[in-house]
Amino acid sequence: MQQAYLTRPQVKARYQISEMTMWRWEKNPDLNFPQPMVVGRRKYFKEEDLTAWERDRVKVTA
């Protein structure tokens, strides 16, 4: 099965966040936001990592 990757703009749209919020999420180790794969100067996020992070966030807040 092929893995899906999302670009930074796609991730920002998914969560409806600004560039600054995205930067903060990536830099905050307590948030445990998935780290991107860097190709050239572009960042790509595994969609399955984002989905797992969302599930973990629900467990933490519930």
Buried (B, 14 or more C-beta within 10 A) or exposed (E): EEEEBBEBEBBBEEEEBEEEEBEEBBEEEEEEBBEBEEEEEEBBBBBEBBEEBEEEEEEEEE
